[in-house]
Amino acid sequence: MQALDWIVLLATIGGIVAYGSWKGKQTKHSLQGFLLADRELPWYHILLSVMATQASAITFLSVPGQAYHDGMRFVQFYLGLPIAMIILSVTFIPHYFSLKVYTAYEFLENRFDAKTRVLTSLLFLIPRALSTGVTIAAPSIILSTLLGWDLTWTNAVTAAIVTAYCMLGGSKAISYTQMLQMAVVLVGMVFVGVYIVAQLPDEIGVKESLQIAGKMGKVNLIDWKFDLNNRYNIWSGIIGGFFLQLSYFGTDQSQVGRYLSGVSAGEIKKGLLMNGFLKIPMQFFILLVGILVFTYYQFNAPPTFFNKNTEAVWATVPGHQAIDQEKGAIFEAKKSAILQKDYSRLNDLNKQAAATQEKAVALLKTANPETEAQDTNYIFLHYIINQLPIGIVGFLIAMILLSSMGSMASAFGSLTSTSMVDIYERFIAPDRGNQHYWWISKLITLGWGVLCLVVATFAVNMGSLIEVVNILGSWFYGTILGIFLCAFYLPKTTGTQVFIAALIAEAFVIYAWKVEWMAFLWLNVLGCLLVMAIAFILSLISGPKQTSKTSPE
């Protein structure tokens, strides 16, 4: 990057973080102020904060690369989101808001018992800590690529900055910062889309780009075939995605904590419903940018490996020149076939290109087994660094780093609030003053920052980060959702019955994943239905329900 890029990068990040920290200082030194921003945020804050929490750097690094390799079918993952937001607004929000809870898991003790609350808290804390570590790894990839830093040290620097920011600012700082972050992110993505089209040959626009990508199997928006082992089809998106999104937004404290800071139940519902109907177009557009990047590299020769470090290793591998020459010849032939609209020949050349890339990966792994050949997360970053004009590069890097900071901040906030309210305040140190809890919350944030850093160290070579995060969540979200749905819709179930059902269901879900019975989205359906079915059967065997202050009528 040039000096102007660094100036733009530091000014953009510094200005937004400073604004958020200033707003954060206006909260009261209390647990409610630190964790829930004094419950005074309007619907548009909730909308942008919820979207920023979900749209991390992983979204803007990995999703375009996902589209480059796998096409547009990932958008089906979000088809169940609008339905989930409607159910959430009707069922979950009235309970949470009327009880004035700090976390979603407080509700479970009112409905069931303490052990069910603690179990559900732990089922949340485990995947959230793991996925937050993956989120830390995403911006570390950027900085290590830009500066040539070791990824371990880069992870440490990233985690330290965000942990310090969360300890100082609290929930209000997170929310105000996220509002500006989303504005920067959306402007940046629109600019990249427009700029790519301007770089294409004169006769190639958006329509022609989609046509080219479609002929090469990339514009595969909807797959109607029902297949439990297919990760992305309309059925896994609507059914599996619905269960995942309902659990994520309804029971994951990283999202619940964002909207519990709303000033009223009506404002919360409005923000969530708007998110449900805006998320799919936003995700479609990010995937479209990935398709445009794919089209760009049909007219401009791509590297053998988009990861700069892997490409440097590849240049030292004996025999790489022959494969590079073969790839170059296929590229020129593909380019000619595209311009001549010879799509039959293009399909054959595309298969040859894929086979040649496999040969390159095999040769690389033979010569250097430790080198990472998976480069999905580097494709969009490679384009940004090498093709965008000076100054804009700094702005786009700032965009990705800011999106990562927003999602990490929300994750740290949720880990802190759950640990603080559901475990420390409830069982370790009850009836202490606000100042005590305020300080302990900061220390808990520090502890989670260190643990997530350890996870990040091992996350950078796990493949497509957007898939890794969703797979981790799918191991646990179905079970958590099943517990909550038992609370809402199975009034005869008791805490002990649901506790036993959750343990059995979680063990079965992990086993199902290990033996590859189904694609990960279906694990959310499996876990949820198992908890409800087992708890219901136990309630029939054991007799009447326990007395509950919040049981549905």
Disulfide bonds with the S-S distance in Angstrom:
none
